[in-house]
Amino acid sequence: MMTYQKKTGLGKGLSALLDDTEVVENKRQQISNEGSSLGTISHINISQVEVNPFQPRTEFEAEALKELSDSIKLQGLIQPITVRRAGQNSYQLISGERRLRASKLAGLTQIPAYIRTANDQQMLEMALIENIQRENLNAIEVALSFQRMIEECSLKQEELGDRVSKSRSTVTNYLRLLRLPPSIQASIRDNEISMGHARALISVEDVDKQLYIHREIIDKGLSVRKVEELVREIQKPGNKVKATKKPANMSFQFQKIQDDLASKFGTRVKLKVQDKGTGAIEIPFMSEDDLNRILEMLDW
């Protein structure tokens, strides 16, 4: 016989979505091998658990999984996963994929689980909310999760804010990250720049300037305060750079080449293509140092 206590503080959004039989605090739960009623904890076979197809997190750090696996070997899995029935002897994961993976690494054959009922939209909402609130997602993963909730769950930003216990302005700032160039989004994802750096970049509307400032952050290790100062300086009248317009007749193939070159050089590249297949590549630079950087990349 083991005693489990319901965790609190998961946020009103998740609590409202689960909406199952209330688990009373400090009440001793009887763990059965199969067929437990909703709201109680059951031990189910790990081999019977299918991964949630709506899982927003796609990467799990190997070292962190190993640490959790070692902890599970010593103390067992303290926090159950959440699943729904997919068949007579199968379950689909709603939340807790990191715990499931670590339990497999630890060699467990059974795992404690809450068994819930949920349709696909509820599955997606619960998985997204649990990850946003309880996993160490990077800012881009959070932004993508927010976007999925808005698009796939038909939520307005105010409703999304209520679900995840965040203000509308916070939700908006995360969503604006997805409007940044791919190379900057990758830097946020890979923790090369912080959310503070990203907020400063969001305030710059010109893509050329965004890419230039981003390169300065990476090359010089600029602090958030320094980036904010640079943004103010570069946005002064006279420093404005006209945005490059995309040719209306540019094919997808040439547009992809142009985007790839922009990511490589850290500045907006303009690809001029003529009807006869001839053309030119234009690589703008923001300063003499920026020009030297580009020349070095070209082995000049």
Beta strands, then each sheet from edge to edge (+ up, - down):
strand 1: 41-45
strand 2: 49-50
strand 3: 81-87
strand 4: 90-95
strand 5: 110-116
strand 6: 270-273
strand 7: 279-282
sheet 1: 1+ 5- 3- 4+ 2+
sheet 2: 6+ 7-
end
